[in-house]
């Protein structure tokens, strides 16, 4: 007997069951070099150009652990409330596949670097704790490219040896929606603490999903399946929905769920069984003899812990409470670590610390501007700065197709610009022009305004002179205005602004214009 | 005396005094290899062209005063599991018969910095798995002492080359006795350094937690000279140790000066304070009578130099063979997984799918002993067997280490034979792997615990075959065993 698939029926069935979802999330760490050799971790590059005999697993070569990988793994643990051991040990996970150079992956088995943490998410106004089982460090494998034309498979080992963390959660998630909220949260945390750029399209964030269902109210978890090959949040969400329904249908039709690994086909929107539990690899884990266990010094661990920045949620709260920003602003400003740091620096909340990005890709471009922060902090207009960042800054970044890290001027200069506008040194329109010029030259707005003579003209005799000139040159408009044609006044003001290249103080100009016309 | 009989320290002096040129010396050895090696079979690859070119360069360097090492200009050869840039490194396997590394092992770099001249690459058991060099894919190496017998293994080519005068010295590798046993069978000196004393980078791995590179030489002083050059921390090997070590050769020279002084009192007390323990298990019924006698005679010699010798019991010896083979095979099964035909080495020509590609490549590329060890190693790591075998072996390893370290609280040196018997006939043990494995009983505990041990000749048996004496030291205390071995050698020579 087949089950009728109309929506009401589906919803009814869906209601009958509870869902338990656990994740295995892989995030590539953004260290400059690979986990066991000094090859670059940069994405892309011609095939097999980012590798060496070590990451190619050539005979006689040996791995040496990159300390930064341990540090980044630890930071991820601290940021997700994990317990962290003061030592680490590597294990070998043995299996054959052409993208795996050594015939084993160096990973961690029984003693992961972090364990028993949690991440809190907000689901429909409710706070929910998602438990982290463990986080361990390991190496990535290479990539196989199947050439449809020649029917050949080509191996590219550029990615082999790129460091990963695998984050395993407890089956605490109960829907696709929750899963995506959790992943978004996790992604923003990892980006915020600067350990991974989490670009799904480049494969630097990947997730396998374990799903089981059970009748509502039942205490015991059902048999789970694992779904792989999920390349975007959208496909994760679709795959979860599909798998939940598949499992419900199986159970409704009196069949048992088989513990198995399934592969999601995003184009067709269905998953296929890859292998059953019996066919699972026996990975034959054993301690990696080429890498002795490492014991961490407490001082070093403390330093790593203190290098974990305030997380987005805490910052968001702070922006709303301390600076009275609307939630909308706070959300946007904390959408990335870079943007949030830029904002905090602009308002004088913090300076960009030198320790950031010392090992990361490229030099810190902004580390050099760190003077006079206190001075700025006392006088800045936080809401205006927020508006400038959300508006002009993001627009210019988009127009110029650049990242916030490409900005060459100090965030403090934005605060300065806002102050100049507030104090009437320049008008808002000039401010926009100056801001563009700051992106070009990286210069102090004060210097730009001086160099280009952009200050508002408030000099009485000079303004009067221009007003008189405009009135003399436009007798008809003056007459029209006197006859009650308001529009003519706007024209005269326009002429005046044109003469002063827009720099006339509008209030004063208006007053003088009226005065001069009235004396006629 | 012929040139091939000279040691490093003798030839070095001759080069320094310009009694002989490096090119001439190299040419001499290449000729000797041509003449002798068809009968011995020590070499897999002879690097004639490179050697002569290198000899000229080194001579120029010596003339300019760039080398102050005793190894400058001395022709040597390497076991073929030590990677040499641009020169085939086969591990005596079909699997790597076409493999040319694009890098040098750290030890090779170090020897080159000391002005060494490479003559070629030496035969061995396939992937260093064996005790007779019979499992080589290429050829059987004969023992220069008796060509009907094996040279031992797995560094059989290294020991045979030095014994036959086809190289002044050689490097071997020792995972369970692979330097000491062939040195013993061929009547030369071999040192297995403390685990971590010498970089393993560029040594094709067999069992990573046991493997160690070491010298095979004509005498103990040469051994110290080569060890000086290759020891030390390497940033490319996380298991290498940053240990302070003396100039071993200088230590021995100082000792020799004291020894040569005519004062009998000093001479007879030169090893005073040194306690040597002889485990009863090393000289029990399983040991050949001639071998036992030679060891007990050696004890007398040490006593005559002022050392205290004492027998003691080491019952843990019962477990060393299974412990060693379980762990070594487990590591080997994983270490050899990279030979899959994808990136380097042998590749099957005909195959149906990926699984068949792997199977055919590995079936055709590996020899029988290697396959046996991979299968057994895979088995002991498999789920359901891991706890019973591998995990238990790790526990036994801890216990063996504990008992040896305990013995070292009392003794400075543990002494015994290298092997229970002397060189056996070619083919004698090939059908009985267990018998072959049992022959490693006295060498494997040293690797299990990671200790240093030296093998030196200590007499001949009834068939006139060399017997090897093994001196085992504390971790990183190569100095003591080198000193004891050096003095023993001097007394025996007198």
Interface residues (C-beta under 8 A of the other chain):
Chain A: X53 X56 X57 X58 X59 X60 X61 X62 X63 X64 X65 X92 X94 X96 X98 X101 X102 X103 X104 X155 X282 X284 X286 X289 X290 X291 X292
Chain B: X81 X82 X83 X89 X91 X96 X99 X101 X102 X103 X105 X200 X201 X202 X203 X204 X205 X207 X208 X209 X235 X236 X237 X238 X239 X330 X331 X333 X334 X336 X337 X338 X339 X340 X342 X343 X344 X345 X354 X358 X378 X381 X382 X383 X386 X390
